[in-house]
Amino acid sequence: MKLYEFQGKALFRRFGIATPDGVLRRKGDVLTGDKACVLKAQTLSGGRGKAGAVVLCKTEAERNASLEKILSMTLKGEPVNAALEEERVEIEKEFYISIAFDGEAGVPLIIASASGGMDIEEVADKHPEKILKLPFDSIVGPLDYHLSRVAKFLGTPRAKELASLLRKLCLAYSGVNATLLEINPLAQTPDGFVALDSKAELDDDAERLHTEFFDALRKEQGEITGSVASAQHDTITYVPLDGDIGLISDGAGTGMLALDMIRDRGGRAADFCEMGGLTNPEIMYSALERVSASEKPLRSLLVVLIGGFNRMDEMAEGIVKFVSERAFTKIPLVVRLCGTMEEEGKKIMRDAGLSVYDDLDDAVGAAVAGEGR
């Protein structure tokens, strides 16, 4: 489950990590008074700064004009329905800090860089020496040497303050069963370290441990999107990978087969997204929403469905609804479906002007080639 920035920062504050004072703004709000502040679009996708969705304001007129502009935007197919207005802080230096799960090693990592505020993927690609990655035991937590090494790598003399923040971030990570907690940038200010941004992803399988917390988060997100959040969405397993081909399947075996076929054709998957169990149009819609919101540009989005208990007409309904409601046209969409109510599903797709594949090998080939529809 991805969190909006304001939700991630509320989580940080819950564990004692400082953030700027902020107020969530919606359509129809009128901002009064001259005030130095930052207005930031609240979306689950990235790239807000480059899209002009993070604006510095000083006057009442600037605040209202910028809010209206931001709330009229659509970023990566996601309408902006809320903005976070925050106080400006005095920044001495910016860092990047995150706790992320390493799927291959099966352990959490502390990731740190002195290149705060920059696209961390770009830094990793061009200057890997500027990024420190430290694995640690998920039960014991980070040891003193982990924290001192991070402070030394970042070159900050405020090692004790940074160590305290890192321990709080690790407690938050384990406390809510997160798979990613990221602060970029982490600002060093005269009054201490402040999280200027947040990126948080929680393990959907941990809802049974934090039912009230997850319900509250869904309610907040539903208020922003105007939709009713559903616990059914938690049947989705989503694991980000390092490729550029989005992948959705209705079973783990189907998904693993598709992953292998993508790799055999020279492609790389951007994720492993498996809907699991009995699905419906809403879950199909949610899976498309989650995968298409990838912060990395996608070459294509491949949907692989084999209907046993699941009905292909219902899956097609979810796909068509998503494409029409989200104006989803930029990423080539490749859909292969077969099984229960197959012909009905294909007719729904074709009537909506969407192509559908019969053969999995053909579908994978089209996805790797960046073709679709």
DODOVEX-211095 format. One record per residue (C-alpha): residue number from 1; x, y, z. Coordinates in nm, 4 decimals, m for minus. Layout:
# DODOVEX-211095
   timar          x          y          z
     NUM          X          Y          Z
...
# end
This chain:
# DODOVEX-211095
   timar          x          y          z
       1     0.0000     0.0000     0.0000
       2     0.1455     0.3320    m0.1081
       3     0.0893     0.6361     0.1108
       4     0.0465     0.9987     0.0134
       5     0.3158     1.2358     0.1350
       6     0.0960     1.3791     0.4106
       7     0.0214     1.0275     0.5352
       8     0.3893     0.9322     0.5336
       9     0.4775     1.2440     0.7305
      10     0.2051     1.1716     0.9849
      11     0.3668     0.8299     1.0276
      12     0.7083     0.9936     1.0727
      13     0.5746     1.2291     1.3408
      14     0.4146     0.9344     1.5180
      15     0.7657     0.7935     1.5665
      16     0.9261     1.1262     1.6631
      17     1.0687     1.2372     1.3266
      18     1.0288     1.6118     1.2670
      19     0.8449     1.7409     0.9588
      20     0.7438     2.0938     0.8553
      21     0.4095     2.2185     0.9831
      22     0.1527     2.1620     0.7099
      23    m0.2148     2.1767     0.6144
      24    m0.3932     1.9659     0.3527
      25    m0.5685     2.1856     0.0945
      26    m0.8571     2.0836    m0.1299
      27    m1.0546     2.2299    m0.4194
      28    m1.2639     2.5252    m0.3062
      29    m1.0215     2.6305    m0.0309
      30    m0.9408     3.0034    m0.0227
      31    m0.6032     3.0873     0.1292
      32    m0.5744     3.4204     0.3084
      33    m0.2693     3.6234     0.4042
      34     0.0830     3.6584     0.2735
      35     0.2886     3.3599     0.3808
      36     0.6134     3.1986     0.2721
      37     0.5178     2.8387     0.2059
      38     0.5486     2.5402    m0.0254
      39     0.2498     2.3879    m0.2051
      40     0.2939     2.0240    m0.3073
      41     0.0569     1.8075    m0.5104
      42    m0.0532     1.4933    m0.3289
      43    m0.0267     1.1970    m0.5643
      44     0.0941     0.8387    m0.5354
      45     0.3202     0.8846    m0.8383
      46     0.6521     1.0704    m0.8435
      47     0.8028     1.3403    m1.0626
      48     0.6070     1.6251    m0.9025
      49     0.8929     1.8738    m0.9067
      50     0.9703     1.8278    m1.2756
      51     0.5993     1.8588    m1.3556
      52     0.5691     2.1935    m1.1760
      53     0.3534     2.0467    m0.9005
      54     0.5769     2.1748    m0.6182
      55     0.5581     2.5540    m0.5926
      56     0.7196     2.8086    m0.3613
      57     0.4838     3.0913    m0.2642
      58     0.5173     3.4170    m0.0721
      59     0.1946     3.6117    m0.1174
      60    m0.1762     3.5412    m0.0841
      61    m0.2213     3.5793    m0.4587
      62     0.0612     3.3339    m0.5322
      63    m0.0809     3.0823    m0.2863
      64    m0.4292     3.0824    m0.4378
      65    m0.3107     3.0875    m0.7996
      66    m0.0650     2.8033    m0.7372
      67    m0.3253     2.5958    m0.5513
      68    m0.5721     2.6323    m0.8364
      69    m0.3064     2.5353    m1.0911
      70    m0.1885     2.2310    m0.8957
      71    m0.5415     2.1030    m0.8385
      72    m0.6116     2.1190    m1.2123
      73    m0.3180     1.8891    m1.2941
      74    m0.3075     1.5218    m1.3880
      75     0.0262     1.3535    m1.3146
      76     0.1003     1.0195    m1.4808
      77    m0.2709     0.9629    m1.5307
      78    m0.3562     1.0509    m1.1688
      79    m0.5745     1.3601    m1.1072
      80    m0.4462     1.5888    m0.8322
      81    m0.7252     1.6362    m0.5783
      82    m0.5275     1.7687    m0.2819
      83    m0.2161     1.9711    m0.2056
      84    m0.0037     1.9944     0.1067
      85     0.0788     2.3483     0.2163
      86     0.3883     2.3593     0.4368
      87     0.6002     2.6186     0.6094
      88     0.9384     2.7033     0.4598
      89     1.2385     2.5850     0.6615
      90     1.5959     2.7085     0.6697
      91     1.8060     2.4415     0.4961
      92     2.1781     2.4050     0.5656
      93     2.2261     2.0784     0.3776
      94     2.0149     1.8058     0.2164
      95     2.0544     1.4273     0.2373
      96     1.8795     1.1154     0.1127
      97     1.7823     0.8480     0.3670
      98     1.5649     0.5409     0.3298
      99     1.4932     0.1986     0.4706
     100     1.4018    m0.0470     0.1958
     101     1.3537    m0.4216     0.1738
     102     1.6069    m0.6092    m0.0385
     103     1.3966    m0.8818    m0.1987
     104     1.6944    m1.0845    m0.3199
     105     1.8790    m1.0906     0.0135
     106     1.5610    m1.0958     0.2222
     107     1.6827    m0.8215     0.4591
     108     1.6172    m0.4487     0.5081
     109     1.8728    m0.1934     0.3906
     110     1.9696     0.1511     0.5094
     111     2.0294     0.3557     0.1939
     112     2.2012     0.6941     0.2305
     113     2.3406     0.9631     0.0045
     114     2.4623     1.3206     0.0394
     115     2.2824     1.3949    m0.2893
     116     1.9520     1.4744    m0.1216
     117     1.6726     1.6220    m0.3297
     118     1.7947     1.4569    m0.6487
     119     1.6477     1.1616    m0.8389
     120     1.8114     0.8754    m0.6491
     121     1.7820     0.6389    m0.9481
     122     1.9776     0.8871    m1.1587
     123     2.2432     0.9201    m0.8880
     124     2.2676     0.5408    m0.8612
     125     2.3061     0.5103    m1.2384
     126     2.5638     0.7846    m1.2917
     127     2.7408     0.8029    m0.9542
     128     2.6928     0.4753    m0.7628
     129     2.9835     0.5657    m0.5358
     130     2.7651     0.8406    m0.3863
     131     2.5192     0.5891    m0.2416
     132     2.5735     0.3755     0.0680
     133     2.3716     0.0569     0.1191
     134     2.3910    m0.1200     0.4548
     135     2.1934    m0.4394     0.5262
     136     2.0894    m0.5056     0.8842
     137     1.9059    m0.7706     1.0836
     138     1.5301    m0.7041     1.0812
     139     1.4868    m0.8442     1.4331
     140     1.7901    m0.6893     1.6052
     141     1.7726    m0.3632     1.4111
     142     2.0694    m0.1466     1.3059
     143     2.3741    m0.1540     1.5316
     144     2.5837     0.1436     1.6406
     145     2.8416     0.0811     1.3713
     146     2.5726     0.1016     1.1029
     147     2.4667     0.4431     1.2256
     148     2.8184     0.5797     1.2702
     149     2.9116     0.4590     0.9224
     150     2.6127     0.6399     0.7713
     151     2.7041     0.9643     0.9497
     152     3.0654     0.9372     0.8350
     153     2.9599     0.8615     0.4762
     154     2.7297     1.1643     0.4695
     155     2.9944     1.3885     0.6190
     156     2.7749     1.5417     0.8873
     157     2.9222     1.6340     1.2255
     158     2.5800     1.5885     1.3855
     159     2.6239     1.2127     1.4113
     160     2.4230     1.1650     1.7322
     161     2.1220     1.3510     1.5911
     162     2.1370     1.1513     1.2696
     163     2.1711     0.8226     1.4597
     164     1.8631     0.9101     1.6634
     165     1.6640     0.9844     1.3468
     166     1.7759     0.6610     1.1813
     167     1.6702     0.4568     1.4840
     168     1.3274     0.6230     1.4756
     169     1.2976     0.5536     1.1029
     170     1.3848     0.1877     1.1600
     171     1.1308     0.1665     1.4424
     172     0.8669     0.3108     1.2102
     173     0.9682     0.0642     0.9379
     174     0.9261    m0.2372     1.1641
     175     0.6390    m0.0882     1.3644
     176     0.3997    m0.0706     1.0683
     177     0.5559    m0.3492     0.8580
     178     0.6725    m0.1154     0.5840
     179     0.8562    m0.2270     0.2721
     180     0.9914     0.1245     0.2043
     181     1.0308     0.4437     0.4072
     182     1.2139     0.7207     0.2228
     183     1.3049     1.0789     0.3153
     184     1.4241     1.2804     0.0174
     185     1.5354     1.5309     0.1039
     186     1.6222     1.5071     0.4706
     187     1.7116     1.8638     0.5608
     188     1.9764     1.9612     0.8109
     189     1.8487     2.2833     0.9698
     190     1.9722     2.5022     1.2572
     191     1.7127     2.3304     1.4774
     192     1.7858     1.9725     1.3742
     193     1.6977     1.7253     1.1004
     194     1.3603     1.7680     0.9270
     195     1.1906     1.5336     0.6775
     196     1.0937     1.7602     0.3867
     197     0.9307     1.4787     0.1912
     198     0.8096     1.1262     0.2505
     199     0.7621     0.8128     0.0493
     200     0.6109     0.5160     0.2262
     201     0.4929     0.1728     0.1169
     202     0.3406    m0.0802     0.3560
     203     0.3201    m0.4582     0.3281
     204    m0.0426    m0.5373     0.2400
     205    m0.0130    m0.8739     0.4115
     206     0.0414    m0.6948     0.7448
     207    m0.3097    m0.5499     0.7589
     208    m0.4238    m0.8179     1.0011
     209    m0.1660    m0.6782     1.2451
     210    m0.2675    m0.3148     1.1973
     211    m0.6321    m0.3272     1.0916
     212    m0.7390     0.0093     1.2363
     213    m0.4305     0.1845     1.0958
     214    m0.4863     0.0469     0.7451
     215    m0.8570     0.1323     0.7597
     216    m0.7761     0.4914     0.8585
     217    m0.5265     0.5236     0.5750
     218    m0.7774     0.3897     0.3216
     219    m1.0432     0.6271     0.4471
     220    m0.8076     0.9234     0.3978
     221    m0.7161     0.8077     0.0493
     222    m1.0810     0.7519    m0.0398
     223    m1.1630     1.1074     0.0683
     224    m0.8982     1.2390    m0.1713
     225    m0.9817     1.0191    m0.4696
     226    m1.3561     1.0325    m0.4156
     227    m1.3729     0.6528    m0.4216
     228    m1.4596     0.3995    m0.1569
     229    m1.1532     0.2067    m0.0467
     230    m1.1966    m0.1690    m0.0222
     231    m1.0192    m0.4346     0.1739
     232    m1.0390    m0.6441    m0.1428
     233    m0.7451    m0.4429    m0.2766
     234    m0.5270    m0.6146    m0.0203
     235    m0.5407    m0.9401    m0.2138
     236    m0.2879    m0.7775    m0.4458
     237     0.0783    m0.8662    m0.4065
     238     0.3028    m0.5932    m0.5449
     239     0.6820    m0.6167    m0.5567
     240     0.8756    m0.3412    m0.7414
     241     1.1580    m0.4589    m0.9673
     242     1.4208    m0.2715    m1.1702
     243     1.2861    m0.3099    m1.5256
     244     1.0521    m0.1079    m1.7458
     245     0.7719    m0.3530    m1.8356
     246     0.4763    m0.3377    m1.5985
     247     0.3315    m0.6819    m1.5215
     248    m0.0028    m0.7902    m1.3758
     249    m0.1186    m1.1505    m1.3421
     250    m0.4096    m1.3286    m1.1736
     251    m0.1910    m1.5973    m1.0212
     252     0.1632    m1.6348    m0.8884
     253     0.2466    m1.9198    m1.1268
     254     0.1253    m1.7239    m1.4280
     255     0.3200    m1.4214    m1.3116
     256     0.6437    m1.6163    m1.2634
     257     0.6076    m1.7709    m1.6086
     258     0.5556    m1.4261    m1.7612
     259     0.8607    m1.2928    m1.5744
     260     1.0762    m1.5700    m1.7212
     261     0.9408    m1.5143    m2.0718
     262     1.0044    m1.1384    m2.0494
     263     1.3636    m1.2054    m1.9444
     264     1.4129    m1.4667    m2.2176
     265     1.3150    m1.2059    m2.4763
     266     1.5677    m0.9569    m2.3415
     267     1.3245    m0.7471    m2.1387
     268     1.3010    m0.6689    m1.7682
     269     0.9867    m0.6447    m1.5582
     270     0.9207    m0.3293    m1.3562
     271     0.7261    m0.5223    m1.0947
     272     0.5652    m0.8463    m0.9905
     273     0.1946    m0.7732    m0.9352
     274    m0.0284    m1.0711    m0.8628
     275    m0.3960    m1.0217    m0.7797
     276    m0.4398    m1.3579    m0.6134
     277    m0.7499    m1.5588    m0.5284
     278    m1.0888    m1.4582    m0.6600
     279    m1.0709    m1.1212    m0.8332
     280    m1.3274    m0.8755    m0.9670
     281    m1.3345    m0.5585    m1.1814
     282    m1.2443    m0.3401    m0.8812
     283    m0.9338    m0.5426    m0.8002
     284    m0.8332    m0.5410    m1.1675
     285    m0.8749    m0.1622    m1.1671
     286    m0.6690    m0.1296    m0.8486
     287    m0.3865    m0.3431    m0.9900
     288    m0.3707    m0.1303    m1.3064
     289    m0.3712     0.1825    m1.0919
     290    m0.0854     0.0570    m0.8784
     291     0.1408    m0.0624    m1.1605
     292     0.0805     0.2366    m1.3909
     293     0.1776     0.4729    m1.1077
     294     0.5385     0.3484    m1.1278
     295     0.7879     0.6300    m1.0825
     296     1.0006     0.4844    m1.3601
     297     0.8881     0.5294    m1.7214
     298     0.7203     0.2098    m1.8458
     299     0.7865     0.0712    m2.1916
     300     0.4574    m0.1198    m2.1753
     301     0.2089    m0.2735    m1.9337
     302     0.1453    m0.6479    m1.9725
     303    m0.1689    m0.8058    m1.8239
     304    m0.1677    m1.1874    m1.8213
     305    m0.4924    m1.3571    m1.7179
     306    m0.5932    m1.7236    m1.7071
     307    m0.9540    m1.7612    m1.5985
     308    m1.0310    m2.0582    m1.3797
     309    m1.2643    m1.9330    m1.1096
     310    m1.2081    m1.5767    m1.2340
     311    m1.4303    m1.4516    m1.5155
     312    m1.2621    m1.2867    m1.8104
     313    m1.5618    m1.0637    m1.8813
     314    m1.5254    m0.9120    m1.5338
     315    m1.1524    m0.8642    m1.5818
     316    m1.2201    m0.6920    m1.9141
     317    m1.4719    m0.4632    m1.7460
     318    m1.2100    m0.3524    m1.4957
     319    m0.9545    m0.2879    m1.7711
     320    m1.1949    m0.0892    m1.9884
     321    m1.3133     0.1164    m1.6910
     322    m0.9559     0.2034    m1.5950
     323    m0.8558     0.2999    m1.9492
     324    m1.1610     0.5211    m1.9949
     325    m1.1635     0.6864    m1.6521
     326    m0.7911     0.7463    m1.6226
     327    m0.7372     0.8571    m1.9851
     328    m0.4754     0.5828    m2.0006
     329    m0.3167     0.6300    m2.3428
     330     0.0555     0.6941    m2.3019
     331     0.1753     0.3449    m2.2067
     332     0.1221     0.0580    m2.4560
     333    m0.1227    m0.1864    m2.2966
     334    m0.0871    m0.5572    m2.3804
     335    m0.3602    m0.7909    m2.2536
     336    m0.3718    m1.1679    m2.2885
     337    m0.6739    m1.3478    m2.1472
     338    m0.8157    m1.6982    m2.1702
     339    m1.0455    m1.9239    m1.9720
     340    m1.3865    m1.8702    m1.8172
     341    m1.6063    m1.6285    m2.0185
     342    m1.3108    m1.5705    m2.2522
     343    m1.5057    m1.4756    m2.5638
     344    m1.7285    m1.2385    m2.3684
     345    m1.4218    m1.0706    m2.2231
     346    m1.2557    m1.0331    m2.5605
     347    m1.5713    m0.8773    m2.7046
     348    m1.5801    m0.6189    m2.4228
     349    m1.2185    m0.5324    m2.4934
     350    m1.2620    m0.5049    m2.8699
     351    m1.5846    m0.3048    m2.8414
     352    m1.3827    m0.0538    m2.6371
     353    m1.1175    m0.0337    m2.9088
     354    m0.8613    m0.2370    m2.7138
     355    m0.6678    m0.5265    m2.8619
     356    m0.6386    m0.8587    m2.6840
     357    m0.3978    m1.1475    m2.7385
     358    m0.4756    m1.5184    m2.7509
     359    m0.1164    m1.6402    m2.7250
     360     0.1041    m1.5616    m2.4232
     361     0.4254    m1.5686    m2.6270
     362     0.2854    m1.3140    m2.8721
     363     0.1702    m1.0926    m2.5869
     364     0.5117    m1.1003    m2.4148
     365     0.6816    m1.0223    m2.7462
     366     0.4574    m0.7194    m2.7976
     367     0.5230    m0.5963    m2.4435
     368     0.9013    m0.6256    m2.4817
     369     0.8788    m0.4447    m2.8169
     370     0.6744    m0.1662    m2.6562
     371     0.3707    m0.2354    m2.8699
     372     0.0091    m0.2663    m2.7617
     373    m0.3581    m0.1931    m2.8091
# end
